[in-house]
Amino acid sequence: MSAAPRLALLVLLFAGSLAAASDPIVPKPLAPFLDAGADQVIARGFVPSEAQKVGEVRLVRRGDCDVVETLLYTKVLSRVVSEIRKKELANWPAGAGHDDALRYADALEAVRKQIWDRMPRDEQLADRRQKLWIDFVLGERVALVAIGTFEMDGTGDAVTVRSREPLALLEPSRAYVRRNMRLIAADSFHVDESGLVALLTPLPLLRDGAAEESR
């Protein structure tokens, strides 16, 4: 990927940290796709495992969109983001989707740094949990990735998201968004292809592979 798209992304993220309320990260027409108020959570799995959780992945139906949402609440966020980057580059080698994967990985790291820099110094020294959320959203006419921070109540099995703050928004190719959602679901829920088909049954845009890929 050329330096220009990466620079543009980092400029967007930096500008977003300084933006006034009148200049939000998420354009107004896209805001409804990130409104989780009426989310129907289809499935929820801990990552990397229930025994060693650093967060969770949720499969969600949001209006007429399918959503794969990742919530990370961990003291080792830098390590988790590094692992995500490794998986992205392995899943998307040179070719279609590679540039989208790089932009996504760069955005994750930039948001992680912003979350860390916002933490009071005493919390940094105590290595408190950092909270990062990622929404992959696929609708009939939209494909986007939102990354930000969030506030939550509870721990472990009883996590409730109280608020979300977007810090970066990407609009990659539809093919990248859809395939990555399926890859994240398969990896997070530890299922093979047949298990993935069953898991995604309530999510029509992710489930109906042949029809979607032909668009």
N, C-alpha and C positions, 0 to 999 in steps of 0.2 A: 504494500500500500504506500502511496506517495506521502510525503510529509504534510502536504496541504490538508487532506481530510483530518488527520490526527490533530494538527494545529487548530483547525476550525472547531473540532470537538472540545479541545481543552479550553479554547477561548469561550465557547458556550458555557462550559461548566464553571469557569472562573467568573464570567459575567453573571451567571445564575446565582453565585454566592453573594453578589452585590446588588442583585436586581431588587427594585421596589416591588411592592405588591401589585402595582399596575402593569408590571412587565413579568408575568409568571413564566416559569420553565415550560409549562404545558399550555399550548395554545387553546383558546376557549373552545373551538370545535372538537378538540380531542379530550377535553376534561371529562365528559360523561363516560368515556371508556375506562377511566380510572376510578370511577365512583363505586366504591365497594359496599355501599349502604345496603344493597339488596342481594349481595353475593349468596349463591347457593354452593356451599362447599361439598364437593362430591367425594373427595378422599383427602387424607392428610397423613403424611409419613415423615418421620424424623430422619435427619441427615447428620452424619453418614449412617447412623444406626440409632435405635432407641436407647441402647446402652451407652453410647458416646455421642449424644446429640450436641450439635452446635447450632441447630436451627431446624426448620421443617420446610417441606414443600407441600403446597395445597393445590389440588385440581379444582377449578372453580367454573361454574356457569354464571356469567354476569350479563344479564339481559340476553341478547342474541350473540354474545361473544363467548369463546372458550378462553380460559386464563390458566396459566401455570404460574403460581406465585411462590416465590422463595422468601422466607423470613429467616434471617440470620441473627442470632443473639448470642454472641460469643466473645470471650476474652482474646481469642486468637484470630480475629477477622482478617488480618493480613495474610495469615497462612491459608485460610479458607479461600480468599480471593485468588491467591497464587495457584491453588489447586484447580479452581474453576478455569483459570487461564490455560493451564496445561491441558485440561480436557477439551477446551474450545479449539486449541491449535491441533490437537490430535484428531478431533472430529471434523475439522475443516482445514485440511491441508491446501496447498496451492490449488486454485481453481474456484469454481462457483461457491460463494458464501465465505470465502477466506477473509476478504476485506471486511465484511460485516462482523465476522468473529473477532477480528482485531479491534475494530471500533468498540464492540461490546466489552471486550476485556480491558481496553484502555479506559472506558467510561467507568467500569467497576472500580478500577484502581484509583481513579481521580475522585470518585465519590467516597471511597474508603478513606482517603487522605483528608477529605473535607470533614468527614465525621470525626476522625481522630483529632484534627486541629480545633474543632469546636469544643471538645471536651475540656472542662476545667483541669488545670495542671494537677491538682491533687487526685483527680479521678484517673488521669493518665498514669501517674505514679502507682496508683493502686491497681492498675490494669483491670478496670471495670469492664463489664460487657459492652460491646459496641453493637448497635442494631442497624441492620441494612436490609431493605426489602427490594425485591425485583419482581416486576410483573411482565410476563410475556402475554400479550393480548392479541387474539386473532378473531376478527369478525368478517362478515361478508365483504366489507369494503375497507377494512382497516387491519393493519399489522404493525404493531409497535412494541417497544420495550421501554419501560419506565424503571428508573433506579432512584432510590432515595433512602431516607431514614424513617423510623417510626417509633411510636411510644406504645407500650403494651402493659397489660395487667396480667399477673399470674406468672407461673413458670411451668415448664414441661408440658404435661398433658392438658393444662388449663390456660394456655396462652390466649388472651384476647387482645386484638389490635385496637388501641384507643384512637390513634391518629396516624396518618401517613404524610410525609413531606417529600414530594418529588424534587430531586436535585439534578437529574439528567433525563432526557427523552431522546430515543433513537427511533428512526423509522427505516429499518433494514428491508431487504427484499422479503416478500411474502413467503417464498420458498425457505429462506433461512429461518424465519420466525417459526413456521410450522414444524419443520424438521427438528429444530432445536427444542421446541416444546415436547416433542415425542421423545427425544433423547434424554431430556431432563427427567421426564416422567419414568421412563424405563430404568434409568440409573438410580433414581431416588427411591422407587418402590421395588427395586430388585426383581424385575420381571423380564422374561424373554418376549419374543414377538407375539406369541399366542396369549401370554398373560397381559401384554400391553393392549391388545385388541379388547380384551374383556374389561380392563381398567378404564379404557377411554370410551366405552359404550355410551355413557351419558353426555359425551362431548362431541357433537356431530361433526364439527369442522376438523377436529383432530382424528376422529374415528374413520371418517370416509376418505381414506387415503387416495384411492384411484380417482375419484371425482375431483378432489382438491388439486392433485398433482397435474391434472389435465388442463387446468385453467391457465 
